[in-house]
């Protein structure tokens, strides 16, 4: 006797009618429902820019190149559900990205290319620029590079005697709530670069930029070591998820 087929009630669609459904796509010509959907998204992006698009659609645009013959909306949704927003998806560590169903080398490569491009563009806006006149761009760069990291990172911005940024260097990486900093190495590098001043920057993965007692103590140690060698510590910025804290503005320097 032939096997009986099992039937199940058809589920309701997850997305609006103008959005591509999740269906497997055979190799060959791109199906029209996906092709049209992608064409509409690209057109909206070109006409209105990123500001006119929600995070999941921006993520779809990035994923189009990585997955050329499949509906990428479900994957975009899974990534946003896991990491929270577009920026956090781009900056997520590769091992954590690999935990998401549907993420492979092609997806990771596209995400990390976009992340690297954002960092490079933001860095170009501040490197070799006068820090005082480009302070907002400097803070934006620090947020781009550090705000969405899962672990603490400590960077030092080295300035020349005209307060022009001559180097931006990562000094150390740490855990979710601690990063080792060696004041002697910080000032030693300043001398190697012939720098006259420096700005310390580190992030708080918790999102709260309030300095800890160890942050304050470390800053005082760096300031003392810098002062002994004729170097100026302009500021120490702590980067949170949506805001930053300046030691200078808070009267801690």
C-alpha positions as CSV (number, residue, x, y, z in Angstrom):
1,X,0.0,0.0,0.0
2,X,1.2,3.5,-0.7
3,X,2.3,5.6,2.2
4,X,-0.2,8.1,3.5
5,X,0.8,11.7,3.5
6,X,0.7,13.7,6.7
7,X,-0.9,17.1,6.5
8,X,-0.7,20.0,8.9
9,X,-2.5,23.3,9.1
10,X,-0.8,26.1,7.1
11,X,0.8,28.7,9.4
12,X,0.1,32.4,8.9
13,X,2.8,34.5,7.2
14,X,5.4,36.1,9.5
15,X,5.9,39.3,7.4
16,X,3.9,41.8,5.3
17,X,2.8,40.8,1.8
18,X,5.4,42.9,0.1
19,X,8.2,41.1,1.9
20,X,9.8,38.0,0.6
21,X,8.7,34.8,2.3
22,X,11.1,32.3,3.7
23,X,11.3,29.5,1.1
24,X,14.2,27.4,-0.2
25,X,15.5,28.7,-3.6
26,X,16.8,26.3,-6.2
27,X,20.1,27.1,-7.9
28,X,19.8,29.1,-11.1
29,X,17.9,32.2,-11.9
30,X,16.9,34.4,-9.0
31,X,13.1,34.1,-8.3
32,X,11.1,37.2,-9.1
33,X,9.7,37.6,-5.6
34,X,13.2,37.9,-4.2
35,X,14.5,39.9,-7.1
36,X,11.7,42.5,-6.8
37,X,12.1,42.7,-3.0
38,X,15.8,43.4,-3.3
39,X,15.2,45.9,-6.0
40,X,12.7,47.8,-3.9
41,X,15.1,47.9,-0.9
42,X,18.0,49.1,-2.9
43,X,15.9,51.8,-4.5
44,X,14.6,53.0,-1.1
45,X,18.1,53.1,0.2
46,X,19.4,55.2,-2.7
47,X,16.4,57.6,-2.5
48,X,16.2,58.0,1.3
49,X,19.5,56.8,2.7
50,X,20.0,54.8,5.8
51,X,17.9,57.0,7.9
52,X,14.8,55.9,5.9
53,X,15.4,52.2,6.7
54,X,15.0,50.2,9.9
55,X,17.9,48.1,11.1
56,X,16.6,44.8,9.7
57,X,16.4,46.3,6.2
58,X,19.9,47.7,6.4
59,X,21.1,44.3,7.5
60,X,19.3,42.7,4.6
61,X,21.2,45.0,2.2
62,X,24.5,43.8,3.7
63,X,23.4,40.1,3.5
64,X,22.3,40.3,-0.1
65,X,25.9,39.9,-1.3
66,X,26.7,37.1,1.0
67,X,23.6,35.1,0.2
68,X,22.6,35.9,-3.4
69,X,19.9,33.3,-4.0
70,X,17.9,33.2,-0.8
71,X,15.5,35.3,1.3
72,X,17.7,36.9,3.9
73,X,15.0,38.5,6.0
74,X,14.7,35.6,8.5
75,X,18.5,35.6,9.0
76,X,18.5,39.4,9.5
77,X,15.7,38.9,12.2
78,X,17.7,36.2,13.9
79,X,20.8,38.3,14.1
80,X,18.9,41.3,15.5
81,X,17.1,39.1,18.0
82,X,20.5,37.8,19.2
83,X,22.5,41.0,19.3
84,X,20.0,43.8,19.6
85,X,20.7,46.3,16.8
86,X,22.6,46.8,13.5
87,X,25.7,48.1,15.2
88,X,25.9,45.3,17.6
89,X,25.5,42.7,14.8
90,X,28.4,44.2,12.9
91,X,30.7,44.3,15.9
92,X,29.7,40.9,17.4
93,X,32.7,38.5,17.9
94,X,33.0,35.9,15.1
95,X,32.5,33.0,17.5
96,X,29.2,34.4,18.6
97,X,28.1,35.1,15.0
98,X,28.8,31.5,14.2
99,X,26.3,30.4,16.8
100,X,23.4,31.9,14.7
101,X,21.7,29.6,12.3
102,X,22.5,30.5,8.7
103,X,25.7,32.4,9.4
104,X,28.7,31.1,7.5
105,X,32.0,32.5,6.2
106,X,30.4,34.6,3.5
107,X,28.0,36.3,6.0
108,X,30.8,36.9,8.5
109,X,33.0,38.4,5.8
110,X,30.4,40.8,4.6
111,X,29.6,41.9,8.1
112,X,33.2,42.5,9.0
113,X,33.9,44.4,5.8
114,X,31.2,46.8,6.7
115,X,32.4,47.1,10.2
116,X,36.0,47.7,9.1
117,X,34.8,50.3,6.5
118,X,32.9,52.2,9.3
119,X,35.9,52.2,11.5
120,X,38.3,53.3,8.8
121,X,36.0,56.2,7.7
122,X,35.5,57.4,11.3
123,X,39.2,57.2,11.9
124,X,40.1,59.2,8.8
125,X,37.9,62.0,10.1
126,X,40.1,62.5,13.1
127,X,43.6,61.3,12.3
128,X,46.0,64.2,11.5
129,X,43.3,66.6,12.6
130,X,43.4,69.2,15.4
131,X,41.7,67.5,18.3
132,X,39.9,70.6,19.7
133,X,38.3,71.5,16.4
134,X,37.3,67.9,15.7
135,X,36.3,66.8,19.2
136,X,32.8,65.7,18.2
137,X,34.2,63.6,15.3
138,X,36.8,62.1,17.8
139,X,34.0,61.1,20.2
140,X,32.0,59.6,17.3
141,X,35.0,57.6,16.2
142,X,35.5,56.2,19.7
143,X,31.9,55.2,19.9
144,X,32.1,53.5,16.4
145,X,35.2,51.6,17.4
146,X,34.4,50.7,21.0
147,X,30.8,51.2,22.2
148,X,29.5,47.8,21.1
149,X,32.4,45.6,22.2
150,X,31.7,42.7,24.5
151,X,35.0,43.2,26.4
152,X,36.9,46.1,27.6
153,X,39.5,47.7,25.3
154,X,42.0,50.4,26.2
155,X,43.2,52.8,23.6
156,X,45.6,55.8,23.7
157,X,45.4,58.8,21.3
158,X,48.7,60.5,21.0
159,X,48.9,64.2,20.0
160,X,51.8,66.4,18.9
161,X,52.6,69.8,20.4
162,X,49.9,71.4,18.2
163,X,47.3,68.9,19.6
164,X,47.0,67.2,16.2
165,X,46.2,63.5,16.5
166,X,49.3,61.5,15.3
167,X,48.5,58.0,16.4
168,X,45.6,56.0,17.8
169,X,46.8,52.7,19.3
170,X,45.1,49.9,21.2
171,X,47.2,49.2,24.3
172,X,45.3,46.3,25.8
173,X,42.2,44.1,25.8
174,X,40.5,42.7,28.8
175,X,37.4,40.9,30.1
176,X,33.8,42.2,30.4
177,X,34.8,44.4,33.4
178,X,38.6,44.8,33.5
179,X,41.4,45.6,31.2
180,X,45.1,45.7,32.3
181,X,46.8,49.0,31.8
182,X,50.5,49.7,32.4
183,X,51.2,53.5,32.8
184,X,54.9,53.0,32.1
185,X,54.2,51.5,28.6
186,X,51.7,54.2,27.8
187,X,54.2,57.0,28.4
188,X,57.1,55.0,26.9
189,X,55.1,54.8,23.6
190,X,54.5,58.5,23.7
191,X,58.2,59.2,23.8
192,X,58.7,56.8,20.9
193,X,56.2,58.7,18.8
194,X,57.6,62.1,19.9
195,X,54.1,62.9,21.2
196,X,53.5,65.9,23.6
197,X,50.0,64.9,24.9
198,X,47.7,62.0,25.1
199,X,44.0,61.1,25.6
200,X,43.1,57.8,27.2
201,X,40.0,56.0,26.0
202,X,38.3,52.8,27.1
203,X,34.9,51.3,27.0
204,X,32.5,49.8,29.5
205,X,30.6,46.8,28.0
206,X,27.9,47.2,30.6
207,X,26.9,50.4,28.8
208,X,27.3,52.6,31.9
209,X,30.4,54.9,31.6
210,X,30.6,55.7,35.3
211,X,34.3,55.3,36.3
212,X,35.3,52.7,38.8
213,X,37.8,53.4,41.6
214,X,40.3,51.4,39.6
215,X,39.6,53.6,36.5
216,X,40.3,56.7,38.6
217,X,43.4,55.3,40.2
218,X,44.9,54.1,36.9
219,X,44.2,57.6,35.3
220,X,46.1,59.2,38.2
221,X,49.0,56.9,37.7
222,X,49.2,57.7,34.0
223,X,48.9,61.4,34.7
224,X,51.7,61.2,37.2
225,X,54.0,59.3,34.9
226,X,53.2,61.6,32.0
227,X,53.8,64.7,34.0
228,X,57.2,63.5,35.1
229,X,58.2,63.3,31.5
230,X,56.7,66.6,30.4
231,X,53.7,65.0,28.7
232,X,50.1,66.3,29.1
233,X,47.2,64.0,29.8
234,X,44.3,65.9,28.2
235,X,41.5,63.6,29.1
236,X,40.3,60.1,29.8
237,X,37.1,59.1,28.0
238,X,34.9,56.2,29.0
239,X,32.7,55.0,26.2
240,X,29.3,53.5,27.1
241,X,26.6,52.2,24.8
242,X,24.9,55.5,24.2
243,X,27.0,58.1,26.0
244,X,30.5,58.8,27.1
245,X,32.1,60.3,30.3
246,X,35.0,62.8,30.2
247,X,37.3,62.8,33.3
248,X,38.1,66.4,32.5
249,X,34.5,67.5,32.4
250,X,33.7,65.6,35.6
251,X,36.6,67.3,37.4
252,X,38.6,64.0,37.8
253,X,41.6,65.5,36.0
